Amino acid sequence: MLRVAVVGSGPSGVYTAQALLRQPGIRVHVLDRLPAPYGLVRYGVAPDHEKIKSLQNSLRAVLEDERVTFVGNVPVGGADGVGPARLAELYHAVVYCVGAAADRPLSVPGEDLPGSYSATRFVSWYSAHPDIAADDFALEARSAVVIGVGNVAVDVARILARGADELRATDVPRHALTALAGSRVREVCVAGRRGPSQARFTTKELRELGALPGARMLVDPAELALDPAYAGVPGAAPLPAAVRRNLDVLRAWSRPAAPPGPAPERRIALRFFLRPVELLERGGRVAGVRFARTAPDGSGGVRDTEAYEDVEAQLVLRAVGYRGVPLPGLPFDPARGTVPHRAGRVLRDGVPSAGEYVAGWIKRGPTGVIGSNRSCAKETVDSLIEDAALLARRGAASDPLAVLRGWGLRPVEWDGWLSIERAEAALGRSLGRGPVKIHDWPGLLAAARGGSR
């Protein structure tokens, strides 16, 4: 029997486990630093995106297979974690599916001012990630700027502008719901350095933004007209259908009729051809963003125009992409932010390392959608199966969990996760809501072991 550890219980890890289960004679331990499974599906998908969050049901089916053991609360790497060398003592093979945990920096002055955060931190806050303090976001700002024009940027703008009553039916934690109910944010600006045809958001996300009750969408027609694709330059290549749909939505928002009835509670401006060059300071906190105006350079990029614009903001959220971080004990390519590999086999000094594999964003970089992890996992598992005869000759522990406990760790298994689910359901009932996430480490671990908060 081949014993395989998969490090990470998000989509890439679970799809890897699922691909492994298609082979006979394999037992899989899915390890995670957190006591709760599902990775970014639990801690990265917006609470009002119930359809995407329902993906947990299919991931759950894999983790409940009798050949799979969920092993939460086990950090891998770092001073307090189990290093790759020690994991290699316990399993015939280890597949690392640790994602891309860091945000790409803006690398501009003022980026570290109070009031400036990564969008990922904001997402983790309203998703109840236990690493993020409940009081991280008081939302006392009047104006917010979101830098980036991908789906994460649209998500955080939507949550900022959505009424708390509309989120009450979701699993958003108490502290976030309370903060959103008291939010003073009335102006949200979402800005990107390139044009609308190069934005990374999907039409579905865009339309959701425009459907928010009490919010008005603003798009500058002059900024749209700068985009050669929008302007219909003769001889230009046909636009993909998704881009055409996005441009149609933006075109409609660029000439809105005066809304009947009361003034909108919040305004959301989508801005283009703005490159952040500095975060402005007042009173020791962020007070705005200085943008350089850009324009198309004729070859698909942009150039600076030597004009600048300052946009007021007491809250700045940076959503310009993710980046992998080194896992101590594994090789790392700092230029790509990934682990060097060949078809999923980890490379050490250019040579495949026996029993070590990668899948997901740490393998290919932060690209693709959730479903992209299936083919990525399949390639890695195909390589592992090709190596099976060699791997079977490696040593492996007969009871890896007993060894982990002997090393001082306290794994949370599937029953512990089910106990967390019950505790979150009980918490929700006490608040007159559906299940509500437990947001802190002590609460999660107490719930996992059948205790109370």
Secondary structure, DSSP 8 states (H G I E B T S, - for coil): -EEEEEE--SHHHHHHHHHHHTSTTEEEEEE-SSSS--THHHHTS-TT-HHHHTTHHHHHHHHTSTTEEEEBS--BSSTTSB-HHHHHHH-SEEEE-----EE-----TTTTSTTEEEHHHHHHHHTT-TTS-TTS-----SEEEEE--SHHHHHHHHHHHS-HHHHTTS---HHHHHHHHT----EEEEE-SS-GGG----HHHHHHHHT-TTEEEEE-HHHHHHSHHHHT-TT-----HHHHHHHHHHHHHTS----SSS--SEEEEEE-SEEEEEEEEETTEEEEEEEEEEEE-SSSSEEEEEEEEEEE-SEEEE-S-EE----TTS--BTTTTB--EETTEEEETTEEEEEEEE-THHHH-S-S-TTHHHHHHHHHHHHHHHTHHHHHTS---S-HHHHHHHTT---B-HHHHHHHHHHHHHHHHHTTSS-----SHHHHHHHHTT---
